[in-house]
Amino acid sequence: SVVVDELILRDLRTCSSLAPIHNPVSLSVLDKARAVFPGATHFATFDTAFHASIPPRAFTYALPRDVVARYGFRKFGFHGLSYQYVSQEVRRCLGETPAGLKMIVCHLGTGGSSVCAIRDGRSLDTSMGYSPLPGLVMSTRAGDVDPMLASYLMAVLGMREDEVENLLNKKSGLLGVSETSSDLRDIVSRMVQGGDSRAALAFDMYVHRVKKYIGSYVAALGGVDVLAFTDDIGVQVKEVRAAICRDMAWCGISLDRDRNCRADPLHTSHLEADGARVRVLTVPTDEELVICQEGIRLLERTHAAA
């Protein structure tokens, strides 16, 4: 977290295009706040900061070294404010210290979604990358796709760079597959009540991608102690949690059907079946609280230094 000055603001603007759905809006709010409250101290927190602990083997792209060094390409990861809160809340709920705790958190939102592998309270890997585009099938983002598709769209079909970016970020994902909605809650309703085959395919793709990441992170962590679901879809849509946890007993994940149906979207809830080795939780996230806490710590350091 940093106190915002002109130099920081310049650096923030250079990053604007990396998260086109979020960064321009955040900058506009920051500009407005600085104009309305010119005498106040303004600070910025970053969704990437929690992932600073990811090791080189996970954040390095397999590109030529000179290209990576010249442009600073690496996995940054996002949703870090949410992961920071959830990891703290899980430890509080379980009464455990972070040492040795292996956790997989699924941040499943109505916009972006990602998965994070956490050990000892520190991020080891996450599904998003240099930008928020890779990883899971999201509301309007494609997630993981063959990068040659972008080249093909531009070279063969003649699409402009901005058109490809708009296609992958705003017209793909659940919206692109279902052709009806970007909200998984609508898709579940159409699938269950109307027998919509496109909605069913979108749902199956969404679940399949999440399960793949969970499985890979179980392997990377050497097992898992806690699986947590957070954000709107994670805490509100029981069908998604049930489908993701189905047939996962091989790694100790087993969901109790009644607990899953009764989960309180406003409070941390246990969902695991009796005797299950992995604890399964829904944790409503509170990114605003983390922003507040970070701001307090930052201002305390700033005033102490002064």
Number of C-alpha atoms within 10 A of each C-alpha: 14 15 15 16 11 8 8 13 15 11 10 16 12 9 13 16 12 14 15 17 16 12 16 17 12 14 15 11 12 17 12 12 13 15 10 10 10 10 8 9 12 16 17 17 17 14 18 16 17 21 25 16 14 20 12 11 10 12 21 17 15 9 11 8 11 9 10 14 11 8 8 11 16 18 24 23 28 27 23 24 23 24 30 22 19 24 26 15 17 21 15 12 14 10 9 12 13 18 10 12 18 22 29 29 26 26 26 25 18 16 16 22 28 25 27 26 27 28 20 14 21 22 24 23 27 27 24 23 20 18 16 25 26 22 23 28 27 28 27 25 28 23 24 14 13 8 8 9 11 17 15 12 15 15 11 9 9 12 16 12 13 9 13 18 16 16 18 20 22 19 19 21 25 27 22 20 22 21 14 14 18 24 17 26 18 13 24 20 14 19 18 12 9 11 12 15 12 18 26 19 16 25 23 14 17 20 19 16 16 22 19 13 21 23 15 12 24 18 12 13 18 9 16 25 19 23 22 26 25 25 23 18 23 26 28 21 18 17 15 22 23 18 16 21 19 13 13 15 13 7 16 18 22 23 27 15 13 10 15 23 15 12 20 16 18 12 12 21 21 20 24 23 18 10 9 15 16 21 22 27 24 28 28 25 26 17 19 12 13 18 20 12 12 19 20 12 12 18 17 12 11 12 8 8 7 6
